[in-house]
């Protein structure tokens, strides 16, 4: 299992325990970003060796910080 954080701009779009779909974006060669669909939250930038291979995950926690909201998503890899 792997836990990853995704930045969410607005609260209330998803709930803890909810299964979500993850899509991959490759803006440049060797660097990847991921979206919790339908465009609920976005990841940081990952290199090829750090890629997320799972296309679904489970929201384990929604964190509220002074910088906004973050989803902690549990993935298979």
Biopython code that builds the backbone (N, CA, C, O; Angstrom):
import numpy as np
from Bio.PDB.StructureBuilder import StructureBuilder

atoms = [
    (1, "UNK", "N", (0.828, -1.188, 0.000)),
    (1, "UNK", "CA", (0.000, 0.000, 0.000)),
    (1, "UNK", "C", (0.876, 1.256, 0.000)),
    (1, "UNK", "O", (2.000, 1.264, 0.502)),
    (2, "UNK", "N", (0.334, 2.271, -0.561)),
    (2, "UNK", "CA", (1.059, 3.530, -0.709)),
    (2, "UNK", "C", (0.091, 4.676, -0.425)),
    (2, "UNK", "O", (-1.040, 4.665, -0.910)),
    (3, "UNK", "N", (0.527, 5.661, 0.356)),
    (3, "UNK", "CA", (-0.285, 6.839, 0.642)),
    (3, "UNK", "C", (0.279, 8.041, -0.105)),
    (3, "UNK", "O", (1.478, 8.314, -0.049)),
    (4, "UNK", "N", (-0.593, 8.750, -0.798)),
    (4, "UNK", "CA", (-0.181, 9.944, -1.539)),
    (4, "UNK", "C", (-1.119, 11.095, -1.213)),
    (4, "UNK", "O", (-2.292, 10.890, -0.903)),
    (5, "UNK", "N", (-0.582, 12.318, -1.287)),
    (5, "UNK", "CA", (-1.375, 13.520, -1.003)),
    (5, "UNK", "C", (-1.723, 14.248, -2.296)),
    (5, "UNK", "O", (-0.909, 14.361, -3.212)),
    (6, "UNK", "N", (-2.957, 14.736, -2.337)),
    (6, "UNK", "CA", (-3.455, 15.494, -3.484)),
    (6, "UNK", "C", (-4.050, 16.795, -2.950)),
    (6, "UNK", "O", (-4.782, 16.784, -1.961)),
    (7, "UNK", "N", (-3.740, 17.907, -3.597)),
    (7, "UNK", "CA", (-4.257, 19.219, -3.199)),
    (7, "UNK", "C", (-5.663, 19.410, -3.721)),
    (7, "UNK", "O", (-5.925, 19.212, -4.907)),
    (8, "UNK", "N", (-6.578, 19.799, -2.827)),
    (8, "UNK", "CA", (-7.970, 20.018, -3.187)),
    (8, "UNK", "C", (-8.307, 21.480, -2.898)),
    (8, "UNK", "O", (-8.039, 21.965, -1.799)),
    (9, "UNK", "N", (-8.879, 22.178, -3.851)),
    (9, "UNK", "CA", (-9.180, 23.598, -3.699)),
    (9, "UNK", "C", (-10.440, 23.874, -2.893)),
    (9, "UNK", "O", (-10.483, 24.829, -2.117)),
    (10, "UNK", "N", (-11.471, 23.044, -3.070)),
    (10, "UNK", "CA", (-12.747, 23.287, -2.386)),
    (10, "UNK", "C", (-13.157, 22.059, -1.582)),
    (10, "UNK", "O", (-13.086, 20.941, -2.092)),
    (11, "UNK", "N", (-13.580, 22.245, -0.346)),
    (11, "UNK", "CA", (-14.025, 21.104, 0.464)),
    (11, "UNK", "C", (-15.416, 20.627, 0.038)),
    (11, "UNK", "O", (-16.126, 21.310, -0.701)),
    (12, "UNK", "N", (-15.782, 19.450, 0.517)),
    (12, "UNK", "CA", (-17.131, 18.941, 0.313)),
    (12, "UNK", "C", (-17.374, 18.208, -0.986)),
    (12, "UNK", "O", (-18.509, 17.818, -1.260)),
    (13, "UNK", "N", (-16.354, 18.007, -1.793)),
    (13, "UNK", "CA", (-16.538, 17.319, -3.072)),
    (13, "UNK", "C", (-16.428, 15.809, -2.949)),
    (13, "UNK", "O", (-17.004, 15.066, -3.743)),
    (14, "UNK", "N", (-15.683, 15.363, -1.947)),
    (14, "UNK", "CA", (-15.499, 13.934, -1.688)),
    (14, "UNK", "C", (-15.516, 13.716, -0.177)),
    (14, "UNK", "O", (-15.469, 14.673, 0.596)),
    (15, "UNK", "N", (-15.583, 12.458, 0.233)),
    (15, "UNK", "CA", (-15.630, 12.120, 1.651)),
    (15, "UNK", "C", (-14.592, 11.064, 1.984)),
    (15, "UNK", "O", (-14.175, 10.294, 1.118)),
    (16, "UNK", "N", (-14.175, 11.031, 3.251)),
    (16, "UNK", "CA", (-13.269, 9.981, 3.697)),
    (16, "UNK", "C", (-13.940, 8.630, 3.503)),
    (16, "UNK", "O", (-15.139, 8.488, 3.746)),
    (17, "UNK", "N", (-13.170, 7.637, 3.066)),
    (17, "UNK", "CA", (-13.691, 6.302, 2.820)),
    (17, "UNK", "C", (-14.218, 6.104, 1.409)),
    (17, "UNK", "O", (-14.558, 4.985, 1.025)),
    (18, "UNK", "N", (-14.287, 7.170, 0.643)),
    (18, "UNK", "CA", (-14.804, 7.089, -0.729)),
    (18, "UNK", "C", (-13.725, 6.559, -1.675)),
    (18, "UNK", "O", (-12.558, 6.934, -1.568)),
    (19, "UNK", "N", (-14.126, 5.684, -2.601)),
    (19, "UNK", "CA", (-13.206, 5.221, -3.637)),
    (19, "UNK", "C", (-13.195, 6.258, -4.760)),
    (19, "UNK", "O", (-14.245, 6.752, -5.169)),
    (20, "UNK", "N", (-11.999, 6.580, -5.252)),
    (20, "UNK", "CA", (-11.863, 7.589, -6.305)),
    (20, "UNK", "C", (-11.050, 7.047, -7.462)),
    (20, "UNK", "O", (-10.268, 6.107, -7.310)),
    (21, "UNK", "N", (-11.246, 7.654, -8.621)),
    (21, "UNK", "CA", (-10.514, 7.303, -9.834)),
    (21, "UNK", "C", (-9.350, 8.281, -9.987)),
    (21, "UNK", "O", (-9.500, 9.479, -9.746)),
    (22, "UNK", "N", (-8.193, 7.763, -10.388)),
    (22, "UNK", "CA", (-6.983, 8.568, -10.567)),
    (22, "UNK", "C", (-6.608, 8.542, -12.045)),
    (22, "UNK", "O", (-6.561, 7.475, -12.659)),
    (23, "UNK", "N", (-6.339, 9.730, -12.622)),
    (23, "UNK", "CA", (-5.868, 9.768, -14.008)),
    (23, "UNK", "C", (-4.487, 10.402, -14.049)),
    (23, "UNK", "O", (-4.150, 11.244, -13.217)),
    (24, "UNK", "N", (-3.698, 9.988, -15.025)),
    (24, "UNK", "CA", (-2.312, 10.434, -15.163)),
    (24, "UNK", "C", (-2.192, 11.482, -16.253)),
    (24, "UNK", "O", (-2.806, 11.363, -17.313)),
    (25, "UNK", "N", (-1.400, 12.505, -15.987)),
    (25, "UNK", "CA", (-1.075, 13.535, -16.967)),
    (25, "UNK", "C", (0.446, 13.572, -17.098)),
    (25, "UNK", "O", (1.167, 13.450, -16.108)),
    (26, "UNK", "N", (0.920, 13.738, -18.316)),
    (26, "UNK", "CA", (2.356, 13.800, -18.556)),
    (26, "UNK", "C", (2.687, 15.089, -19.306)),
    (26, "UNK", "O", (2.797, 15.080, -20.532)),
    (27, "UNK", "N", (2.845, 16.199, -18.581)),
    (27, "UNK", "CA", (3.107, 17.473, -19.246)),
    (27, "UNK", "C", (4.463, 17.528, -19.949)),
    (27, "UNK", "O", (4.616, 18.250, -20.933)),
    (28, "UNK", "N", (5.446, 16.775, -19.457)),
    (28, "UNK", "CA", (6.746, 16.712, -20.122)),
    (28, "UNK", "C", (7.342, 15.328, -19.895)),
    (28, "UNK", "O", (6.975, 14.632, -18.949)),
    (29, "UNK", "N", (8.238, 14.947, -20.747)),
    (29, "UNK", "CA", (8.837, 13.613, -20.689)),
    (29, "UNK", "C", (9.481, 13.357, -19.328)),
    (29, "UNK", "O", (10.275, 14.162, -18.841)),
    (30, "UNK", "N", (9.130, 12.239, -18.731)),
    (30, "UNK", "CA", (9.745, 11.844, -17.469)),
    (30, "UNK", "C", (9.147, 12.476, -16.236)),
    (30, "UNK", "O", (9.619, 12.225, -15.128)),
    (31, "UNK", "N", (8.111, 13.298, -16.400)),
    (31, "UNK", "CA", (7.461, 13.935, -15.255)),
    (31, "UNK", "C", (5.959, 13.756, -15.383)),
    (31, "UNK", "O", (5.386, 13.942, -16.457)),
    (32, "UNK", "N", (5.327, 13.392, -14.269)),
    (32, "UNK", "CA", (3.912, 13.056, -14.294)),
    (32, "UNK", "C", (3.171, 13.765, -13.170)),
    (32, "UNK", "O", (3.723, 13.990, -12.093)),
    (33, "UNK", "N", (1.921, 14.114, -13.430)),
    (33, "UNK", "CA", (1.015, 14.607, -12.400)),
    (33, "UNK", "C", (-0.254, 13.771, -12.472)),
    (33, "UNK", "O", (-0.525, 13.118, -13.480)),
    (34, "UNK", "N", (-1.024, 13.800, -11.397)),
    (34, "UNK", "CA", (-2.215, 12.959, -11.308)),
    (34, "UNK", "C", (-3.404, 13.776, -10.824)),
    (34, "UNK", "O", (-3.253, 14.715, -10.042)),
    (35, "UNK", "N", (-4.590, 13.403, -11.302)),
    (35, "UNK", "CA", (-5.834, 14.044, -10.905)),
    (35, "UNK", "C", (-6.735, 13.029, -10.224)),
    (35, "UNK", "O", (-6.839, 11.882, -10.659)),
    (36, "UNK", "N", (-7.387, 13.464, -9.148)),
    (36, "UNK", "CA", (-8.499, 12.708, -8.595)),
    (36, "UNK", "C", (-9.697, 13.196, -9.375)),
    (36, "UNK", "O", (-10.051, 14.373, -9.310)),
    (37, "UNK", "N", (-10.325, 12.294, -10.115)),
    (37, "UNK", "CA", (-11.424, 12.653, -11.017)),
    (37, "UNK", "C", (-12.758, 12.744, -10.288)),
    (37, "UNK", "O", (-12.979, 12.025, -9.314)),
    (38, "UNK", "N", (-13.633, 13.604, -10.739)),
    (38, "UNK", "CA", (-13.532, 14.503, -11.890)),
    (38, "UNK", "C", (-12.911, 15.841, -11.486)),
    (38, "UNK", "O", (-13.621, 16.748, -11.051)),
    (39, "UNK", "N", (-11.630, 15.965, -11.623)),
    (39, "UNK", "CA", (-10.842, 17.165, -11.323)),
    (39, "UNK", "C", (-11.115, 17.725, -9.932)),
    (39, "UNK", "O", (-11.319, 18.927, -9.762)),
    (40, "UNK", "N", (-11.116, 16.837, -8.943)),
    (40, "UNK", "CA", (-11.353, 17.232, -7.551)),
    (40, "UNK", "C", (-10.061, 17.709, -6.897)),
    (40, "UNK", "O", (-10.063, 18.688, -6.151)),
    (41, "UNK", "N", (-8.953, 17.012, -7.178)),
    (41, "UNK", "CA", (-7.678, 17.327, -6.533)),
    (41, "UNK", "C", (-6.534, 16.940, -7.465)),
    (41, "UNK", "O", (-6.694, 16.096, -8.346)),
    (42, "UNK", "N", (-5.371, 17.572, -7.256)),
    (42, "UNK", "CA", (-4.216, 17.333, -8.118)),
    (42, "UNK", "C", (-2.985, 17.018, -7.279)),
    (42, "UNK", "O", (-2.805, 17.543, -6.180)),
    (43, "UNK", "N", (-2.146, 16.149, -7.826)),
    (43, "UNK", "CA", (-0.905, 15.773, -7.150)),
    (43, "UNK", "C", (0.196, 16.771, -7.465)),
    (43, "UNK", "O", (0.021, 17.710, -8.242)),
    (44, "UNK", "N", (1.328, 16.531, -6.836)),
    (44, "UNK", "CA", (2.538, 17.236, -7.214)),
    (44, "UNK", "C", (3.140, 16.558, -8.434)),
    (44, "UNK", "O", (2.458, 15.797, -9.122)),
    (45, "UNK", "N", (4.396, 16.823, -8.705)),
    (45, "UNK", "CA", (5.080, 16.241, -9.864)),
    (45, "UNK", "C", (5.868, 15.009, -9.421)),
    (45, "UNK", "O", (6.574, 15.035, -8.412)),
    (46, "UNK", "N", (5.733, 13.934, -10.194)),
    (46, "UNK", "CA", (6.439, 12.684, -9.932)),
    (46, "UNK", "C", (7.369, 12.380, -11.095)),
    (46, "UNK", "O", (7.049, 12.668, -12.248)),
    (47, "UNK", "N", (8.515, 11.799, -10.788)),
    (47, "UNK", "CA", (9.426, 11.324, -11.836)),
    (47, "UNK", "C", (8.999, 9.926, -12.271)),
    (47, "UNK", "O", (8.155, 9.300, -11.630)),
    (48, "UNK", "N", (9.574, 9.452, -13.341)),
    (48, "UNK", "CA", (9.213, 8.148, -13.898)),
    (48, "UNK", "C", (9.303, 7.037, -12.853)),
    (48, "UNK", "O", (8.421, 6.180, -12.797)),
    (49, "UNK", "N", (10.334, 7.036, -12.037)),
    (49, "UNK", "CA", (10.510, 5.974, -11.038)),
    (49, "UNK", "C", (9.496, 6.045, -9.904)),
    (49, "UNK", "O", (9.340, 5.076, -9.163)),
    (50, "UNK", "N", (8.804, 7.172, -9.753)),
    (50, "UNK", "CA", (7.830, 7.359, -8.678)),
    (50, "UNK", "C", (6.385, 7.254, -9.159)),
    (50, "UNK", "O", (5.457, 7.453, -8.375)),
    (51, "UNK", "N", (6.188, 6.946, -10.422)),
    (51, "UNK", "CA", (4.841, 6.953, -11.013)),
    (51, "UNK", "C", (3.829, 6.159, -10.205)),
    (51, "UNK", "O", (4.157, 5.152, -9.578)),
    (52, "UNK", "N", (2.589, 6.638, -10.234)),
    (52, "UNK", "CA", (1.477, 5.941, -9.613)),
    (52, "UNK", "C", (0.855, 5.049, -10.687)),
    (52, "UNK", "O", (0.404, 5.538, -11.722)),
    (53, "UNK", "N", (0.835, 3.759, -10.440)),
    (53, "UNK", "CA", (0.305, 2.829, -11.432)),
    (53, "UNK", "C", (-1.160, 2.504, -11.188)),
    (53, "UNK", "O", (-1.867, 2.112, -12.117)),
    (54, "UNK", "N", (-1.623, 2.660, -9.965)),
    (54, "UNK", "CA", (-3.037, 2.400, -9.650)),
    (54, "UNK", "C", (-3.915, 3.453, -10.299)),
    (54, "UNK", "O", (-3.522, 4.615, -10.404)),
    (55, "UNK", "N", (-5.080, 3.062, -10.726)),
    (55, "UNK", "CA", (-6.040, 4.005, -11.305)),
    (55, "UNK", "C", (-7.238, 4.233, -10.401)),
    (55, "UNK", "O", (-8.139, 5.002, -10.733)),
    (56, "UNK", "N", (-7.244, 3.558, -9.250)),
    (56, "UNK", "CA", (-8.258, 3.811, -8.229)),
    (56, "UNK", "C", (-7.581, 3.854, -6.872)),
    (56, "UNK", "O", (-6.504, 3.287, -6.684)),
    (57, "UNK", "N", (-8.214, 4.525, -5.936)),
    (57, "UNK", "CA", (-7.690, 4.617, -4.583)),
    (57, "UNK", "C", (-8.813, 4.913, -3.606)),
    (57, "UNK", "O", (-9.944, 5.187, -4.007)),
    (58, "UNK", "N", (-8.491, 4.855, -2.317)),
    (58, "UNK", "CA", (-9.453, 5.097, -1.253)),
    (58, "UNK", "C", (-8.994, 6.312, -0.446)),
    (58, "UNK", "O", (-7.843, 6.382, -0.015)),
    (59, "UNK", "N", (-9.898, 7.262, -0.249)),
    (59, "UNK", "CA", (-9.559, 8.448, 0.545)),
    (59, "UNK", "C", (-9.518, 8.034, 2.013)),
    (59, "UNK", "O", (-10.529, 7.620, 2.580)),
    (60, "UNK", "N", (-8.358, 8.149, 2.611)),
    (60, "UNK", "CA", (-8.183, 7.778, 4.009)),
    (60, "UNK", "C", (-8.358, 8.977, 4.941)),
    (60, "UNK", "O", (-8.789, 8.819, 6.083)),
    (61, "UNK", "N", (-8.021, 10.181, 4.452)),
    (61, "UNK", "CA", (-8.095, 11.353, 5.320)),
    (61, "UNK", "C", (-8.226, 12.608, 4.466)),
    (61, "UNK", "O", (-7.654, 12.697, 3.379)),
    (62, "UNK", "N", (-8.984, 13.574, 4.971)),
    (62, "UNK", "CA", (-9.039, 14.895, 4.353)),
    (62, "UNK", "C", (-8.457, 15.860, 5.378)),
    (62, "UNK", "O", (-9.001, 16.021, 6.471)),
    (63, "UNK", "N", (-7.349, 16.500, 5.016)),
    (63, "UNK", "CA", (-6.658, 17.412, 5.931)),
    (63, "UNK", "C", (-6.937, 18.855, 5.549)),
    (63, "UNK", "O", (-6.914, 19.213, 4.371)),
    (64, "UNK", "N", (-7.203, 19.682, 6.559)),
    (64, "UNK", "CA", (-7.334, 21.120, 6.335)),
    (64, "UNK", "C", (-6.123, 21.793, 6.955)),
    (64, "UNK", "O", (-5.877, 21.660, 8.153)),
    (65, "UNK", "N", (-5.363, 22.519, 6.135)),
    (65, "UNK", "CA", (-4.179, 23.233, 6.606)),
    (65, "UNK", "C", (-4.331, 24.711, 6.268)),
    (65, "UNK", "O", (-5.304, 25.111, 5.630)),
    (66, "UNK", "N", (-3.379, 25.507, 6.691)),
    (66, "UNK", "CA", (-3.408, 26.929, 6.344)),
    (66, "UNK", "C", (-3.167, 27.159, 4.853)),
    (66, "UNK", "O", (-3.406, 28.257, 4.351)),
    (67, "UNK", "N", (-2.701, 26.143, 4.148)),
    (67, "UNK", "CA", (-2.462, 26.241, 2.699)),
    (67, "UNK", "C", (-3.605, 25.657, 1.873)),
    (67, "UNK", "O", (-3.555, 25.691, 0.643)),
    (68, "UNK", "N", (-4.624, 25.129, 2.526)),
    (68, "UNK", "CA", (-5.760, 24.567, 1.804)),
    (68, "UNK", "C", (-6.102, 23.174, 2.284)),
    (68, "UNK", "O", (-5.766, 22.788, 3.404)),
    (69, "UNK", "N", (-6.770, 22.426, 1.429)),
    (69, "UNK", "CA", (-7.237, 21.085, 1.761)),
    (69, "UNK", "C", (-6.423, 20.047, 1.001)),
    (69, "UNK", "O", (-6.041, 20.256, -0.151)),
    (70, "UNK", "N", (-6.164, 18.926, 1.667)),
    (70, "UNK", "CA", (-5.400, 17.837, 1.057)),
    (70, "UNK", "C", (-6.124, 16.517, 1.269)),
    (70, "UNK", "O", (-6.677, 16.260, 2.339)),
    (71, "UNK", "N", (-6.112, 15.692, 0.242)),
    (71, "UNK", "CA", (-6.623, 14.334, 0.340)),
    (71, "UNK", "C", (-5.446, 13.397, 0.554)),
    (71, "UNK", "O", (-4.434, 13.506, -0.139)),
    (72, "UNK", "N", (-5.561, 12.496, 1.486)),
    (72, "UNK", "CA", (-4.587, 11.422, 1.642)),
    (72, "UNK", "C", (-5.265, 10.191, 1.067)),
    (72, "UNK", "O", (-6.265, 9.707, 1.598)),
    (73, "UNK", "N", (-4.699, 9.689, -0.038)),
    (73, "UNK", "CA", (-5.315, 8.591, -0.787)),
    (73, "UNK", "C", (-4.439, 7.350, -0.674)),
    (73, "UNK", "O", (-3.228, 7.407, -0.886)),
    (74, "UNK", "N", (-5.070, 6.227, -0.337)),
    (74, "UNK", "CA", (-4.369, 4.949, -0.270)),
    (74, "UNK", "C", (-4.473, 4.273, -1.627)),
    (74, "UNK", "O", (-5.561, 4.109, -2.178)),
    (75, "UNK", "N", (-3.307, 3.882, -2.156)),
    (75, "UNK", "CA", (-3.224, 3.250, -3.478)),
    (75, "UNK", "C", (-2.583, 1.881, -3.352)),
    (75, "UNK", "O", (-1.931, 1.580, -2.353)),
    (76, "UNK", "N", (-2.771, 1.056, -4.366)),
    (76, "UNK", "CA", (-2.211, -0.302, -4.360)),
    (76, "UNK", "C", (-0.700, -0.342, -4.490)),
    (76, "UNK", "O", (-0.069, -1.232, -3.921)),
    (77, "UNK", "N", (-0.090, 0.599, -5.225)),
    (77, "UNK", "CA", (1.368, 0.553, -5.415)),
    (77, "UNK", "C", (2.032, 1.789, -4.921)),
    (77, "UNK", "O", (3.254, 1.910, -5.007)),
]
sb = StructureBuilder()
sb.init_structure("model")
sb.init_model(0)
sb.init_chain("A")
sb.init_seg("    ")
for serial, (resi, resn, name, xyz) in enumerate(atoms, 1):
    if name == "N":
        sb.init_residue(resn, " ", resi, " ")
    sb.init_atom(name, np.array(xyz, "f"), 0.0, 1.0, " ", f" {name:<3s}", serial, name[0])
structure = sb.get_structure()
